[in-house]
């Protein structure tokens, strides 16, 4: 077995950059962003595929601080949806029944909840998760880790 020289490695790397294989193109493909509507039908409403994400609780959630009466800062870490340090969550009403991501308590339609803030450009994967506003109250020292 021969060891490729440094020249061959450089040539192969250059060829991969200039003419990548289909596998390399798939790995580097950008995922399209979900475009949200301004008003009306909620583009972020959970679908049948998203229900498994609504029910499951992530590995680590910490309420960092209460920013205002209607926003909190949450640090979120989850193997499926990623890591968010001081993600902004806004208050609103629950549109569907769900489970509180912080405590595991049932959330009913119409309950006051906090949800991750979404923008037209960036929609976080944990956008369907909710925290019951009654759980937070006026305290920001609640945390749950490893459950």
VMD Tcl script that builds the backbone (N, CA, C; Angstrom):
set m [mol new atoms 441]
animate dup $m
set s [atomselect $m all]
$s set {name element resname resid chain x y z} {
  {N N UNK 1 A 0.843 -1.162 0.000}
  {CA C UNK 1 A 0.000 0.000 0.000}
  {C C UNK 1 A 0.892 1.230 0.000}
  {N N UNK 2 A 0.570 2.166 -0.847}
  {CA C UNK 2 A 1.383 3.377 -0.933}
  {C C UNK 2 A 0.685 4.516 -0.209}
  {N N UNK 3 A 1.492 5.389 0.345}
  {CA C UNK 3 A 0.972 6.561 1.041}
  {C C UNK 3 A 0.906 7.703 0.034}
  {N N UNK 4 A -0.263 8.346 -0.114}
  {CA C UNK 4 A -0.355 9.440 -1.079}
  {C C UNK 4 A 0.525 10.607 -0.648}
  {N N UNK 5 A 1.163 11.197 -1.624}
  {CA C UNK 5 A 2.025 12.334 -1.312}
  {C C UNK 5 A 1.174 13.563 -1.030}
  {N N UNK 6 A 1.823 14.588 -0.488}
  {CA C UNK 6 A 1.118 15.828 -0.165}
  {C C UNK 6 A 0.551 16.474 -1.426}
  {N N UNK 7 A 1.242 16.321 -2.548}
  {CA C UNK 7 A 0.753 16.901 -3.797}
  {C C UNK 7 A -0.575 16.271 -4.215}
  {N N UNK 8 A -0.683 14.930 -4.057}
  {CA C UNK 8 A -1.914 14.246 -4.427}
  {C C UNK 8 A -3.066 14.660 -3.512}
  {N N UNK 9 A -2.787 14.856 -2.250}
  {CA C UNK 9 A -3.828 15.273 -1.307}
  {C C UNK 9 A -4.352 16.655 -1.680}
  {N N UNK 10 A -3.459 17.559 -2.024}
  {CA C UNK 10 A -3.861 18.913 -2.405}
  {C C UNK 10 A -4.683 18.876 -3.688}
  {N N UNK 11 A -4.261 18.078 -4.660}
  {CA C UNK 11 A -4.988 17.979 -5.928}
  {C C UNK 11 A -6.381 17.403 -5.688}
  {N N UNK 12 A -6.482 16.351 -4.854}
  {CA C UNK 12 A -7.793 15.757 -4.568}
  {C C UNK 12 A -8.705 16.747 -3.853}
  {N N UNK 13 A -8.152 17.490 -2.910}
  {CA C UNK 13 A -8.956 18.486 -2.194}
  {C C UNK 13 A -9.452 19.569 -3.148}
  {N N UNK 14 A -8.595 20.003 -4.041}
  {CA C UNK 14 A -8.978 21.023 -5.016}
  {C C UNK 14 A -10.060 20.498 -5.959}
  {N N UNK 15 A -9.937 19.247 -6.397}
  {CA C UNK 15 A -10.956 18.653 -7.260}
  {C C UNK 15 A -12.294 18.526 -6.531}
  {N N UNK 16 A -12.258 18.170 -5.246}
  {CA C UNK 16 A -13.497 18.082 -4.464}
  {C C UNK 16 A -14.177 19.435 -4.328}
  {N N UNK 17 A -13.388 20.497 -4.223}
  {CA C UNK 17 A -13.964 21.837 -4.118}
  {C C UNK 17 A -14.560 22.261 -5.452}
  {N N UNK 18 A -13.846 21.995 -6.543}
  {CA C UNK 18 A -14.305 22.427 -7.856}
  {C C UNK 18 A -15.441 21.568 -8.405}
  {N N UNK 19 A -15.430 20.272 -8.100}
  {CA C UNK 19 A -16.454 19.365 -8.608}
  {C C UNK 19 A -16.869 18.405 -7.488}
  {N N UNK 20 A -17.705 18.867 -6.547}
  {CA C UNK 20 A -18.075 18.019 -5.410}
  {C C UNK 20 A -19.006 16.884 -5.829}
  {N N UNK 21 A -18.943 15.804 -5.077}
  {CA C UNK 21 A -19.816 14.663 -5.346}
  {C C UNK 21 A -21.226 14.983 -4.853}
  {N N UNK 22 A -22.176 14.133 -5.215}
  {CA C UNK 22 A -23.571 14.337 -4.801}
  {C C UNK 22 A -23.698 14.263 -3.282}
  {N N UNK 23 A -22.945 13.370 -2.639}
  {CA C UNK 23 A -22.986 13.260 -1.176}
  {C C UNK 23 A -22.510 14.547 -0.514}
  {N N UNK 24 A -21.440 15.135 -1.045}
  {CA C UNK 24 A -20.931 16.382 -0.480}
  {C C UNK 24 A -21.930 17.515 -0.677}
  {N N UNK 25 A -22.589 17.555 -1.820}
  {CA C UNK 25 A -23.588 18.591 -2.068}
  {C C UNK 25 A -24.770 18.462 -1.114}
  {N N UNK 26 A -25.221 17.220 -0.864}
  {CA C UNK 26 A -26.332 17.005 0.066}
  {C C UNK 26 A -25.954 17.420 1.483}
  {N N UNK 27 A -24.737 17.117 1.891}
  {CA C UNK 27 A -24.293 17.455 3.242}
  {C C UNK 27 A -24.190 18.959 3.442}
  {N N UNK 28 A -23.859 19.675 2.390}
  {CA C UNK 28 A -23.666 21.124 2.496}
  {C C UNK 28 A -24.892 21.925 2.077}
  {N N UNK 29 A -25.958 21.239 1.670}
  {CA C UNK 29 A -27.148 21.960 1.198}
  {C C UNK 29 A -27.758 22.767 2.331}
  {N N UNK 30 A -28.145 23.989 2.020}
  {CA C UNK 30 A -28.790 24.841 3.018}
  {C C UNK 30 A -30.245 24.427 3.131}
  {N N UNK 31 A -30.713 24.363 4.359}
  {CA C UNK 31 A -32.108 24.036 4.604}
  {C C UNK 31 A -32.941 25.295 4.381}
  {N N UNK 32 A -34.039 25.188 3.654}
  {CA C UNK 32 A -34.866 26.386 3.417}
  {C C UNK 32 A -35.550 26.830 4.707}
  {N N UNK 33 A -35.685 28.130 4.872}
  {CA C UNK 33 A -36.356 28.683 6.036}
  {C C UNK 33 A -37.860 28.647 5.805}
  {N N UNK 34 A -38.587 28.452 6.884}
  {CA C UNK 34 A -40.041 28.480 6.819}
  {C C UNK 34 A -40.478 29.932 6.851}
  {N N UNK 35 A -41.228 30.347 5.860}
  {CA C UNK 35 A -41.708 31.730 5.796}
  {C C UNK 35 A -43.009 31.827 6.586}
  {N N UNK 36 A -43.059 32.743 7.533}
  {CA C UNK 36 A -44.245 32.933 8.352}
  {C C UNK 36 A -45.154 33.986 7.744}
  {N N UNK 37 A -46.439 33.824 7.963}
  {CA C UNK 37 A -47.383 34.843 7.530}
  {C C UNK 37 A -47.458 35.911 8.609}
  {N N UNK 38 A -47.727 37.136 8.197}
  {CA C UNK 38 A -47.797 38.252 9.147}
  {C C UNK 38 A -48.963 38.074 10.111}
  {N N UNK 39 A -50.147 37.820 9.612}
  {CA C UNK 39 A -51.349 37.672 10.431}
  {C C UNK 39 A -52.215 36.572 9.835}
  {N N UNK 40 A -53.208 36.157 10.568}
  {CA C UNK 40 A -54.144 35.172 10.053}
  {C C UNK 40 A -53.742 33.777 10.469}
  {N N UNK 41 A -53.666 32.857 9.524}
  {CA C UNK 41 A -53.350 31.474 9.822}
  {C C UNK 41 A -51.931 31.381 10.342}
  {N N UNK 42 A -51.757 30.662 11.420}
  {CA C UNK 42 A -50.449 30.528 12.051}
  {C C UNK 42 A -49.637 29.474 11.318}
  {N N UNK 43 A -48.548 29.875 10.693}
  {CA C UNK 43 A -47.690 28.949 9.953}
  {C C UNK 43 A -46.913 28.043 10.889}
  {N N UNK 44 A -46.878 28.370 12.175}
  {CA C UNK 44 A -46.113 27.581 13.135}
  {C C UNK 44 A -46.975 26.585 13.894}
  {N N UNK 45 A -48.235 26.445 13.533}
  {CA C UNK 45 A -49.090 25.511 14.246}
  {C C UNK 45 A -48.533 24.106 14.094}
  {N N UNK 46 A -48.503 23.325 15.175}
  {CA C UNK 46 A -47.934 21.989 15.092}
  {C C UNK 46 A -48.737 21.087 14.167}
  {N N UNK 47 A -48.042 20.263 13.439}
  {CA C UNK 47 A -48.674 19.270 12.585}
  {C C UNK 47 A -48.566 17.925 13.274}
  {N N UNK 48 A -49.044 16.874 12.619}
  {CA C UNK 48 A -48.974 15.543 13.216}
  {C C UNK 48 A -47.532 15.148 13.491}
  {N N UNK 49 A -46.593 15.549 12.609}
  {CA C UNK 49 A -45.189 15.216 12.802}
  {C C UNK 49 A -44.585 15.974 13.979}
  {N N UNK 50 A -45.109 17.169 14.274}
  {CA C UNK 50 A -44.554 17.990 15.335}
  {C C UNK 50 A -45.068 17.599 16.709}
  {N N UNK 51 A -46.138 16.798 16.792}
  {CA C UNK 51 A -46.695 16.449 18.092}
  {C C UNK 51 A -45.694 15.715 18.966}
  {N N UNK 52 A -44.823 14.923 18.376}
  {CA C UNK 52 A -43.831 14.222 19.181}
  {C C UNK 52 A -42.866 15.206 19.820}
  {N N UNK 53 A -42.609 16.334 19.151}
  {CA C UNK 53 A -41.732 17.350 19.721}
  {C C UNK 53 A -42.439 18.148 20.809}
  {N N UNK 54 A -43.755 18.291 20.693}
  {CA C UNK 54 A -44.493 19.055 21.688}
  {C C UNK 54 A -44.546 18.287 22.998}
  {N N UNK 55 A -44.710 16.968 22.917}
  {CA C UNK 55 A -44.859 16.165 24.118}
  {C C UNK 55 A -43.529 15.935 24.813}
  {N N UNK 56 A -42.463 15.652 24.065}
  {CA C UNK 56 A -41.182 15.347 24.669}
  {C C UNK 56 A -40.554 16.543 25.349}
  {N N UNK 57 A -39.880 16.295 26.476}
  {CA C UNK 57 A -39.208 17.379 27.186}
  {C C UNK 57 A -37.724 17.330 26.860}
  {N N UNK 58 A -37.102 18.468 26.668}
  {CA C UNK 58 A -35.690 18.493 26.317}
  {C C UNK 58 A -34.812 18.139 27.506}
  {N N UNK 59 A -33.533 17.967 27.235}
  {CA C UNK 59 A -32.596 17.560 28.264}
  {C C UNK 59 A -32.324 18.662 29.282}
  {N N UNK 60 A -32.374 19.922 28.875}
  {CA C UNK 60 A -31.961 20.986 29.782}
  {C C UNK 60 A -32.668 22.300 29.452}
  {N N UNK 61 A -33.422 22.819 30.428}
  {CA C UNK 61 A -34.076 24.125 30.279}
  {C C UNK 61 A -33.788 24.930 31.533}
  {N N UNK 62 A -33.372 26.182 31.348}
  {CA C UNK 62 A -33.158 27.083 32.480}
  {C C UNK 62 A -33.776 28.432 32.133}
  {N N UNK 63 A -34.664 28.915 32.996}
  {CA C UNK 63 A -35.198 30.266 32.824}
  {C C UNK 63 A -34.145 31.204 33.388}
  {N N UNK 64 A -33.496 31.968 32.512}
  {CA C UNK 64 A -32.378 32.823 32.915}
  {C C UNK 64 A -32.880 34.053 33.650}
  {N N UNK 65 A -33.816 34.788 33.021}
  {CA C UNK 65 A -34.364 35.965 33.691}
  {C C UNK 65 A -35.666 36.384 33.047}
  {N N UNK 66 A -36.416 37.150 33.796}
  {CA C UNK 66 A -37.656 37.739 33.289}
  {C C UNK 66 A -37.294 39.106 32.743}
  {N N UNK 67 A -37.399 39.273 31.419}
  {CA C UNK 67 A -36.997 40.517 30.775}
  {C C UNK 67 A -38.066 41.595 30.905}
  {N N UNK 68 A -39.331 41.200 30.816}
  {CA C UNK 68 A -40.444 42.134 30.963}
  {C C UNK 68 A -41.661 41.326 31.380}
  {N N UNK 69 A -42.809 41.971 31.424}
  {CA C UNK 69 A -44.031 41.267 31.798}
  {C C UNK 69 A -44.410 40.210 30.764}
  {N N UNK 70 A -43.955 40.390 29.526}
  {CA C UNK 70 A -44.362 39.462 28.467}
  {C C UNK 70 A -43.202 38.714 27.814}
  {N N UNK 71 A -41.974 38.856 28.313}
  {CA C UNK 71 A -40.840 38.119 27.742}
  {C C UNK 71 A -39.953 37.554 28.843}
  {N N UNK 72 A -39.393 36.379 28.552}
  {CA C UNK 72 A -38.410 35.761 29.438}
  {C C UNK 72 A -37.220 35.319 28.594}
  {N N UNK 73 A -36.102 35.122 29.247}
  {CA C UNK 73 A -34.901 34.618 28.593}
  {C C UNK 73 A -34.706 33.178 29.050}
  {N N UNK 74 A -34.579 32.252 28.088}
  {CA C UNK 74 A -34.479 30.825 28.387}
  {C C UNK 74 A -33.222 30.263 27.744}
  {N N UNK 75 A -32.454 29.495 28.510}
  {CA C UNK 75 A -31.351 28.722 27.927}
  {C C UNK 75 A -31.878 27.315 27.702}
  {N N UNK 76 A -31.716 26.824 26.494}
  {CA C UNK 76 A -32.343 25.585 26.043}
  {C C UNK 76 A -31.280 24.712 25.408}
  {N N UNK 77 A -31.239 23.443 25.784}
  {CA C UNK 77 A -30.300 22.505 25.185}
  {C C UNK 77 A -31.025 21.191 24.950}
  {N N UNK 78 A -30.969 20.718 23.714}
  {CA C UNK 78 A -31.700 19.528 23.325}
  {C C UNK 78 A -30.975 18.884 22.150}
  {N N UNK 79 A -30.844 17.578 22.181}
  {CA C UNK 79 A -30.141 16.880 21.107}
  {C C UNK 79 A -30.865 17.010 19.767}
  {N N UNK 80 A -32.179 17.153 19.782}
  {CA C UNK 80 A -32.944 17.243 18.533}
  {C C UNK 80 A -33.022 18.658 17.975}
  {N N UNK 81 A -33.255 19.649 18.840}
  {CA C UNK 81 A -33.463 21.006 18.321}
  {C C UNK 81 A -32.282 21.931 18.539}
  {N N UNK 82 A -31.247 21.476 19.205}
  {CA C UNK 82 A -30.038 22.283 19.335}
  {C C UNK 82 A -29.903 22.985 20.669}
  {N N UNK 83 A -29.009 23.972 20.676}
  {CA C UNK 83 A -28.704 24.713 21.897}
  {C C UNK 83 A -28.975 26.191 21.659}
  {N N UNK 84 A -29.692 26.781 22.582}
  {CA C UNK 84 A -29.996 28.206 22.538}
  {C C UNK 84 A -29.620 28.802 23.886}
  {N N UNK 85 A -28.726 29.762 23.884}
  {CA C UNK 85 A -28.336 30.451 25.104}
  {C C UNK 85 A -29.086 31.767 25.150}
  {N N UNK 86 A -29.855 31.951 26.187}
  {CA C UNK 86 A -30.656 33.161 26.381}
  {C C UNK 86 A -31.583 33.439 25.190}
  {N N UNK 87 A -32.331 32.419 24.801}
  {CA C UNK 87 A -33.344 32.553 23.751}
  {C C UNK 87 A -34.527 33.344 24.319}
  {N N UNK 88 A -35.065 34.272 23.550}
  {CA C UNK 88 A -36.180 35.106 23.994}
  {C C UNK 88 A -37.496 34.363 23.749}
  {N N UNK 89 A -38.310 34.249 24.800}
  {CA C UNK 89 A -39.632 33.639 24.710}
  {C C UNK 89 A -40.662 34.717 25.021}
  {N N UNK 90 A -41.747 34.762 24.241}
  {CA C UNK 90 A -42.796 35.771 24.402}
  {C C UNK 90 A -44.080 35.115 24.902}
  {N N UNK 91 A -44.869 35.881 25.645}
  {CA C UNK 91 A -46.120 35.342 26.178}
  {C C UNK 91 A -47.216 35.395 25.123}
  {N N UNK 92 A -48.176 34.528 25.292}
  {CA C UNK 92 A -49.321 34.461 24.399}
  {C C UNK 92 A -50.277 33.405 24.909}
  {N N UNK 93 A -51.270 33.087 24.114}
  {CA C UNK 93 A -52.239 32.060 24.473}
  {C C UNK 93 A -51.929 30.779 23.712}
  {N N UNK 94 A -52.132 29.644 24.371}
  {CA C UNK 94 A -51.919 28.350 23.725}
  {C C UNK 94 A -53.014 28.129 22.687}
  {N N UNK 95 A -52.619 27.817 21.466}
  {CA C UNK 95 A -53.581 27.569 20.389}
  {C C UNK 95 A -54.015 26.107 20.351}
  {N N UNK 96 A -53.178 25.225 20.919}
  {CA C UNK 96 A -53.468 23.794 20.956}
  {C C UNK 96 A -53.085 23.253 22.330}
  {N N UNK 97 A -53.610 22.091 22.662}
  {CA C UNK 97 A -53.221 21.430 23.905}
  {C C UNK 97 A -51.785 20.936 23.765}
  {N N UNK 98 A -51.017 21.031 24.843}
  {CA C UNK 98 A -49.610 20.619 24.804}
  {C C UNK 98 A -49.162 20.268 26.219}
  {N N UNK 99 A -47.857 20.115 26.377}
  {CA C UNK 99 A -47.252 19.815 27.673}
  {C C UNK 99 A -46.209 20.877 27.955}
  {N N UNK 100 A -46.182 21.387 29.187}
  {CA C UNK 100 A -45.209 22.409 29.577}
  {C C UNK 100 A -43.803 21.829 29.477}
  {N N UNK 101 A -42.927 22.501 28.754}
  {CA C UNK 101 A -41.559 22.021 28.567}
  {C C UNK 101 A -40.761 22.087 29.860}
  {N N UNK 102 A -41.133 22.964 30.772}
  {CA C UNK 102 A -40.385 23.142 32.015}
  {C C UNK 102 A -40.822 22.166 33.097}
  {N N UNK 103 A -42.131 21.966 33.252}
  {CA C UNK 103 A -42.640 21.156 34.362}
  {C C UNK 103 A -43.297 19.853 33.946}
  {N N UNK 104 A -43.722 19.734 32.691}
  {CA C UNK 104 A -44.433 18.539 32.253}
  {C C UNK 104 A -45.931 18.603 32.527}
  {N N UNK 105 A -46.425 19.728 33.054}
  {CA C UNK 105 A -47.856 19.889 33.315}
  {C C UNK 105 A -48.613 20.062 32.001}
  {N N UNK 106 A -49.888 19.685 32.022}
  {CA C UNK 106 A -50.730 19.809 30.829}
  {C C UNK 106 A -51.024 21.277 30.543}
  {N N UNK 107 A -50.993 21.625 29.265}
  {CA C UNK 107 A -51.373 22.958 28.805}
  {C C UNK 107 A -52.638 22.790 27.986}
  {N N UNK 108 A -53.663 23.558 28.326}
  {CA C UNK 108 A -54.933 23.498 27.612}
  {C C UNK 108 A -55.034 24.681 26.663}
  {N N UNK 109 A -55.834 24.513 25.645}
  {CA C UNK 109 A -56.045 25.601 24.690}
  {C C UNK 109 A -56.568 26.831 25.433}
  {N N UNK 110 A -55.950 27.984 25.182}
  {CA C UNK 110 A -56.360 29.223 25.832}
  {C C UNK 110 A -55.547 29.578 27.066}
  {N N UNK 111 A -54.701 28.653 27.560}
  {CA C UNK 111 A -53.840 28.958 28.711}
  {C C UNK 111 A -52.792 29.993 28.321}
  {N N UNK 112 A -52.396 30.812 29.287}
  {CA C UNK 112 A -51.329 31.792 29.071}
  {C C UNK 112 A -49.997 31.037 29.084}
  {N N UNK 113 A -49.200 31.174 28.014}
  {CA C UNK 113 A -47.942 30.439 27.880}
  {C C UNK 113 A -46.841 31.357 27.354}
  {N N UNK 114 A -45.614 30.866 27.453}
  {CA C UNK 114 A -44.471 31.494 26.797}
  {C C UNK 114 A -44.024 30.569 25.682}
  {N N UNK 115 A -43.678 31.143 24.524}
  {CA C UNK 115 A -43.179 30.406 23.362}
  {C C UNK 115 A -41.921 31.073 22.846}
  {N N UNK 116 A -41.033 30.321 22.166}
  {CA C UNK 116 A -39.858 30.961 21.557}
  {C C UNK 116 A -40.291 32.007 20.536}
  {N N UNK 117 A -39.595 33.128 20.534}
  {CA C UNK 117 A -39.893 34.188 19.565}
  {C C UNK 117 A -39.452 33.716 18.184}
  {N N UNK 118 A -40.317 33.907 17.195}
  {CA C UNK 118 A -39.991 33.525 15.818}
  {C C UNK 118 A -39.948 34.774 14.957}
  {N N UNK 119 A -39.101 34.718 13.961}
  {CA C UNK 119 A -38.956 35.810 12.997}
  {C C UNK 119 A -39.211 35.245 11.613}
  {N N UNK 120 A -39.438 36.121 10.648}
  {CA C UNK 120 A -39.656 35.655 9.280}
  {C C UNK 120 A -38.441 34.920 8.747}
  {N N UNK 121 A -37.267 35.385 9.101}
  {CA C UNK 121 A -36.046 34.816 8.547}
  {C C UNK 121 A -35.649 33.539 9.276}
  {N N UNK 122 A -35.727 33.545 10.591}
  {CA C UNK 122 A -35.282 32.391 11.373}
  {C C UNK 122 A -36.420 31.849 12.232}
  {N N UNK 123 A -36.717 30.575 12.036}
  {CA C UNK 123 A -37.734 29.908 12.830}
  {C C UNK 123 A -37.031 28.799 13.603}
  {N N UNK 124 A -36.963 28.896 14.936}
  {CA C UNK 124 A -36.235 27.887 15.703}
  {C C UNK 124 A -36.948 26.537 15.688}
  {N N UNK 125 A -36.195 25.450 15.730}
  {CA C UNK 125 A -36.816 24.123 15.729}
  {C C UNK 125 A -37.693 23.864 16.955}
  {N N UNK 126 A -37.457 24.576 18.050}
  {CA C UNK 126 A -38.261 24.368 19.256}
  {C C UNK 126 A -39.455 25.322 19.317}
  {N N UNK 127 A -39.887 25.830 18.168}
  {CA C UNK 127 A -40.935 26.857 18.123}
  {C C UNK 127 A -42.271 26.373 18.668}
  {N N UNK 128 A -42.528 25.059 18.696}
  {CA C UNK 128 A -43.808 24.539 19.179}
  {C C UNK 128 A -43.796 24.262 20.678}
  {N N UNK 129 A -42.660 24.367 21.307}
  {CA C UNK 129 A -42.586 24.136 22.746}
  {C C UNK 129 A -43.232 25.294 23.490}
  {N N UNK 130 A -43.780 25.018 24.660}
  {CA C UNK 130 A -44.436 26.051 25.462}
  {C C UNK 130 A -44.091 25.858 26.932}
  {N N UNK 131 A -44.081 26.971 27.654}
  {CA C UNK 131 A -43.923 26.967 29.108}
  {C C UNK 131 A -45.133 27.685 29.676}
  {N N UNK 132 A -45.815 27.059 30.642}
  {CA C UNK 132 A -46.963 27.696 31.281}
  {C C UNK 132 A -46.523 28.969 31.983}
  {N N UNK 133 A -47.217 30.060 31.726}
  {CA C UNK 133 A -46.873 31.336 32.356}
  {C C UNK 133 A -47.086 31.266 33.865}
  {N N UNK 134 A -48.068 30.490 34.319}
  {CA C UNK 134 A -48.319 30.352 35.756}
  {C C UNK 134 A -47.140 29.690 36.463}
  {N N UNK 135 A -46.389 28.869 35.745}
  {CA C UNK 135 A -45.212 28.217 36.316}
  {C C UNK 135 A -44.123 29.230 36.623}
  {N N UNK 136 A -43.971 30.199 35.754}
  {CA C UNK 136 A -42.931 31.212 35.925}
  {C C UNK 136 A -43.328 32.205 37.001}
  {N N UNK 137 A -44.584 32.665 36.980}
  {CA C UNK 137 A -45.020 33.681 37.930}
  {C C UNK 137 A -44.149 34.914 37.786}
  {N N UNK 138 A -43.660 35.430 38.891}
  {CA C UNK 138 A -42.769 36.588 38.865}
  {C C UNK 138 A -41.344 36.181 39.187}
  {N N UNK 139 A -41.081 34.876 39.207}
  {CA C UNK 139 A -39.749 34.378 39.538}
  {C C UNK 139 A -39.002 34.007 38.275}
  {N N UNK 140 A -37.707 34.178 38.286}
  {CA C UNK 140 A -36.874 33.766 37.154}
  {C C UNK 140 A -35.823 32.769 37.605}
  {N N UNK 141 A -35.968 32.210 38.818}
  {CA C UNK 141 A -34.947 31.296 39.325}
  {C C UNK 141 A -35.337 29.833 39.149}
  {N N UNK 142 A -36.378 29.550 38.367}
  {CA C UNK 142 A -36.776 28.179 38.117}
  {C C UNK 142 A -35.859 27.553 37.085}
  {N N UNK 143 A -35.475 26.328 37.298}
  {CA C UNK 143 A -34.625 25.630 36.336}
  {C C UNK 143 A -34.920 24.148 36.413}
  {N N UNK 144 A -34.737 23.468 35.303}
  {CA C UNK 144 A -34.866 22.023 35.281}
  {C C UNK 144 A -33.745 21.493 34.403}
  {N N UNK 145 A -33.010 20.527 34.868}
  {CA C UNK 145 A -31.873 20.020 34.104}
  {C C UNK 145 A -31.873 18.502 34.128}
  {N N UNK 146 A -31.520 17.912 32.978}
  {CA C UNK 146 A -31.311 16.481 32.883}
  {C C UNK 146 A -32.563 15.632 32.949}
  {N N UNK 147 A -33.734 16.206 32.766}
  {CA C UNK 147 A -34.941 15.388 32.796}
  {C C UNK 147 A -35.629 15.413 31.469}
}
mol reanalyze $m
mol bondsrecalc $m
mol representation Tube
mol addrep $m
